[in-house]
Amino acid sequence: MFKVLKYRRPSGDIPFDVFVLEVRAEGKRGLVKVQRVIDALRERGFELLTILLLKKIEDDIYELRPQPYRVLVYWSDSHQAFFLLNGFRKRSQKLPRAELDQARRLRDELLMEGP
């Protein structure tokens, strides 16, 4: 079992929850897909790399892949946990720069908070 946590900003905001609200507005089916992949991450962790549900983007940032969505997660060695950072609907082959930049900012915030 792996710990999967939502990142909470110092202000109390949870960026991942904004994504969940957007998915929920599109219908229950998308929310179920996202939750199933998060549950798989909790159960199987890095093993998802082998079945293409998890893709390494950078050293510690990964992309969860519940079609047609993407969830960017950060693996923290110090917490031994995955942190759900942000999510978006995949509209092209390429990872949107703005989404990756946001994930990096959120990861950096988390790192500045310390263990």
Backbone torsions as a table, in degrees:
resi	resn	phi	psi	omega
1	MET	NA	136.1	177.9
2	PHE	-112.3	144.8	174.4
3	LYS	-79.1	134.0	175.5
4	VAL	-127.7	117.3	-174.9
5	LEU	-123.7	150.8	172.2
6	LYS	-87.0	133.4	176.8
7	TYR	-74.4	127.5	176.3
8	ARG	-108.4	121.0	-179.9
9	ARG	-68.4	159.6	177.8
10	PRO	-55.0	-28.0	178.9
11	SER	-75.5	-11.1	-178.2
12	GLY	99.9	-12.9	178.7
13	ASP	-67.7	147.3	175.5
14	ILE	-120.7	98.6	-175.8
15	PRO	-54.9	-36.3	-179.2
16	PHE	-62.4	-33.1	-179.9
17	ASP	-65.3	-30.1	175.8
18	VAL	-62.6	-44.1	177.2
19	PHE	-61.2	-44.3	-179.5
20	VAL	-59.6	-41.3	178.0
21	LEU	-62.5	-39.1	177.8
22	GLU	-64.7	-43.0	179.5
23	VAL	-66.3	-43.1	179.9
24	ARG	-59.1	-37.3	179.8
25	ALA	-65.0	-24.6	179.2
26	GLU	-83.1	-13.6	179.3
27	GLY	128.4	161.3	-175.2
28	LYS	-65.9	-31.5	-175.6
29	ARG	-58.1	-45.3	179.7
30	GLY	-64.5	-39.8	179.6
31	LEU	-63.4	-38.7	178.0
32	VAL	-63.7	-42.6	178.6
33	LYS	-60.2	-46.7	-179.2
34	VAL	-62.3	-45.2	-178.3
35	GLN	-64.7	-37.4	178.7
36	ARG	-63.0	-41.5	-179.5
37	VAL	-70.3	-36.9	176.0
38	ILE	-64.4	-41.4	177.0
39	ASP	-62.0	-39.9	177.8
40	ALA	-64.3	-39.1	177.2
41	LEU	-62.0	-42.9	179.0
42	ARG	-61.9	-40.1	-177.0
43	GLU	-79.4	-40.7	-168.7
44	ARG	-116.7	-15.5	176.0
45	GLY	56.0	-129.1	-174.7
46	PHE	-65.7	-14.6	176.4
47	GLU	-60.1	-24.3	179.1
48	LEU	-64.5	-18.8	176.3
49	LEU	-59.8	-35.2	-175.6
50	THR	-75.4	-20.9	-179.7
51	ILE	-111.5	18.4	171.3
52	LEU	64.4	21.3	172.6
53	LEU	-91.6	-11.2	179.4
54	LEU	-135.2	131.2	-179.3
55	LYS	-128.3	132.6	177.9
56	LYS	-76.9	126.0	179.7
57	ILE	-100.4	-45.4	177.2
58	GLU	-141.0	-174.4	-177.4
59	ASP	-47.6	-45.2	-173.2
60	ASP	-130.2	10.3	177.2
61	ILE	-113.5	129.6	-178.2
62	TYR	-125.0	159.0	178.9
63	GLU	-115.1	116.5	171.0
64	LEU	-81.0	144.6	-168.9
65	ARG	-127.0	66.1	171.6
66	PRO	-82.8	107.2	-175.3
67	GLN	-57.2	135.9	-0.5
68	PRO	-95.1	22.5	-175.8
69	TYR	-101.0	167.8	171.8
70	ARG	-137.3	141.4	176.2
71	VAL	-125.5	123.3	178.4
72	LEU	-92.0	128.3	-177.0
73	VAL	-125.7	153.8	178.5
74	TYR	-116.6	130.9	174.6
75	TRP	-94.5	122.5	179.0
76	SER	-106.6	114.0	176.4
77	ASP	-63.6	-39.9	-176.4
78	SER	-66.9	-33.9	178.5
79	HIS	-92.8	-13.3	-172.8
80	GLN	50.6	52.2	-176.4
81	ALA	-152.1	155.0	169.0
82	PHE	-93.2	136.7	175.3
83	PHE	-111.7	124.7	175.6
84	LEU	-75.6	117.2	-175.5
85	LEU	-96.0	-63.4	-178.5
86	ASN	-154.2	166.3	-179.8
87	GLY	-143.7	165.0	-179.2
88	PHE	-162.9	163.3	174.8
89	ARG	-85.4	127.3	-179.8
90	LYS	-74.7	123.1	-177.5
91	ARG	-120.1	-9.6	179.6
92	SER	-148.9	175.6	-179.8
93	GLN	-67.7	-31.7	-173.4
94	LYS	-91.5	142.9	174.9
95	LEU	-68.7	121.9	-179.4
96	PRO	-60.3	129.7	-178.3
97	ARG	-55.8	-41.6	-178.4
98	ALA	-62.2	-37.4	179.9
99	GLU	-69.1	-41.8	177.8
100	LEU	-66.1	-42.0	178.1
101	ASP	-61.0	-40.7	178.3
102	GLN	-63.9	-43.0	178.7
103	ALA	-60.8	-41.4	178.2
104	ARG	-62.7	-43.6	179.0
105	ARG	-61.7	-43.5	179.6
106	LEU	-65.4	-41.4	176.3
107	ARG	-61.0	-43.6	-179.4
108	ASP	-63.9	-39.4	175.3
109	GLU	-58.9	-46.1	-179.0
110	LEU	-61.5	-42.8	178.9
111	LEU	-64.2	-34.8	179.8
112	MET	-69.9	-26.1	178.4
113	GLU	-71.3	-25.9	180.0
114	GLY	85.1	175.7	-175.5
115	PRO	-66.9	NA	NA
